[in-house]
Amino acid sequence: MSGGTRALWYTIQIVTQPLKVFFDVDHTILLSTSDGGWHLRPGLREVFQSVKDMGHAVYLWTASGKLHAQRVTETYGLSDLVTDCFDKDGNNWLLPDLVVDDDWFLVEKYSGVLVSQYREVNLQDRELYLLLDYLKDGRLPQVGA
């Protein structure tokens, strides 16, 4: 794929039911700068809205804790699109059907879309749209099947 865009998948499965789609926060959908600023990855609201419009649920999770994910949700007015927030501590009562993450291990473990780390503001970045490409085709990248 061009422009450094990557996706990880091994087999294809047809999407026939609503999915719980978990988005990682830090370096996946959010850039935190050294001056304390936050910048959302381009297309985030549109991607979240599209996922919701397709009948799937959007969740945020992060190793920085549930409260951090909730702050991001509130700060950017995403409460209408995000179903819930979780810590990535492994003690969650709900597990993802699909993840969007910059960590290949989690993408491989749960199935999903691997995106590059969002390390600098780049208004041309379109990596989150990879998820929509898969879901609109009715096909889900399935890892390890």
Secondary structure, 3 states (H helix, E strand, C coil): CCCCCCCCCCEEEECCCCCEEEEECECCCEEECCCCCEEECCCHHHHHHHHHHCCCEEEEEECCCHHHHHHHHHHCCCCCCEEEEEECCCCCCCCCCEEEECCHHHHHHHCEEECCCCCCCCCCCCCCHHHHHHHHCCEEEECCC
